[in-house]
Amino acid sequence: MQESSTTQSRVFTSVERRAVPRTSPVKAYNIADLRLAARRALPRGLFEFVDRGTENEYALRSMRAAIERVGFRPRVLVDVSARTQKTSLFGIPADMPLAVAPTGAAGLLWFDGEIEIARAAARANIPFTLSTASIVSLERVADEAGGRLWFQLYMFPDRQLSYELVDRVRSAGYEALIVTVDTPVTPNREYNRHNGFTLPMRINRSNALDVACHPRWLFNVFARYMLHSGIPTLENYPESMKRRLDQAPSPLKNDSVSWDDLKELRKRWNGPLIVKGILRADDAQRARECGADALIVSNHGGRNLDASVPPFAVLPEIVDKVGTSMDVMIDGGLQRGSDIVKALAIGAKCAFVGRAPLWGVAVDGEAGAFLALDILRTEIDRVLAFTGSPSLQAVDRSLLHLDDTNFPAPQ
Ligand SMILES: Cc1cc2nc3c(=O)[nH]c(=O)nc-3n(C[C@H](O)[C@H](O)[C@H](O)COP(=O)(O)O)c2cc1C
């Protein structure tokens, strides 16, 4: 990191928050329950846009399988009565080893959804990442949500427009910049075409019945946007690009992004710079050499290259290569506290969750998103107790068991 993040970022205090947070009455005991509730609440096209992967959905399945292959070898008779999962990210305390991943169009799940999730993250005292492709503008999220805000950048084909976006992100007080590097072209999500789902989302012949069968969503989300500002669109995009969003070739994707772009961004961004979408140790090393402070081992939640390796499977080699010189983070398929503790035991500094808070916000706005994060907090706490870990310092590879062999020791 070239300069302390706290010098330029704005970390809001709870006093600046607007309303007293509400506890969700939704009966959900785990993230799977929230997913089912979200499936009932959302039109099918929107639910599948969030839930599904790409092509044959191999990446989705293998992501889970890689996590489930690992088990714990608990330490017993350890006093864990004062256990804590607190950590610090870029020198700032966080109550959990977790951050909210960037998810485009989250604002379609609930009116002003990005603000609601960001508030939930602030209440959980963890960072929230806003996607370039958000429905609510980055300035409104900064003004209305509070908490620790990180921004995810997709480089536009016109670099100058991206640099102007980075200037807006800095002026709005975001703490960290996450550059996503795993999406050079539009992924092949065939189910979106079957469902008539597009971004911006339009009501058309293919989805009209589906939408009509979800009146709560239609009136509380879509109709509210229509009354306030018209068809919900991707508000961070420059006006010239907004007009072309659903035209081919997509103005969202840039297949010429290279390591030189990362070096240039490093020059333009003084706060923490995180590279998202790394699946190889040599790329991790290269990101470090370009000045990145951290990276996220990720296959985009199984939504891009369907035949990609699961992040969990390559996490050990990436940690072994760069883990002493930069923070290695991970996302993809993490649905239980135990999944997160396993990643930390391999050597991840923290984990990100994408779909989990989306399910929460879809069923109950901020309170639902907070419920999702709180479920994970409670689960992490329980796993720490069961594995004899009074703090995250005690969480290491000796706790892990891979299939019928011991987990490979750090090199
Ligand atoms: C609906 C949805 C939209 C997403 N949009 C983005 C995005 O705009 N930028 C990005 O870098 N990743 C995006 N992702 C990927 C997430 O940041 C993250 O890598 C992934 O969701 C992690 O897997 P999980 O959902 O199983 O936790 C998106 C994921 C979902 C589910």
The ligand as an ORCA input file, in Angstrom:
! r2SCAN-3c Opt
* xyz 0 1
  C     -25.675    -11.178     -8.907
  C     -24.187    -11.083     -8.867
  C     -23.578     -9.983     -9.447
  C     -22.185     -9.871     -9.419
  N     -21.599     -8.736     -9.926
  C     -20.270     -8.569     -9.821
  C     -19.668     -7.344    -10.227
  O     -20.335     -6.417    -10.662
  N     -18.331     -7.241    -10.095
  C     -17.557     -8.257     -9.600
  O     -16.334     -8.105     -9.518
  N     -18.114     -9.413     -9.177
  C     -19.439     -9.581     -9.279
  N     -20.010    -10.737     -8.814
  C     -19.165    -11.778     -8.210
  C     -19.049    -11.541     -6.705
  O     -18.295    -10.391     -6.432
  C     -18.347    -12.714     -6.003
  O     -17.136    -12.997     -6.671
  C     -19.215    -13.975     -5.955
  O     -20.573    -13.654     -5.817
  C     -18.768    -14.838     -4.779
  O     -19.497    -16.009     -4.711
  P     -20.782    -16.230     -3.737
  O     -21.884    -15.474     -4.378
  O     -20.981    -17.694     -3.804
  O     -20.419    -15.715     -2.374
  C     -21.387    -10.882     -8.834
  C     -22.023    -11.988     -8.261
  C     -23.399    -12.097     -8.259
  C     -24.044    -13.271     -7.616
*
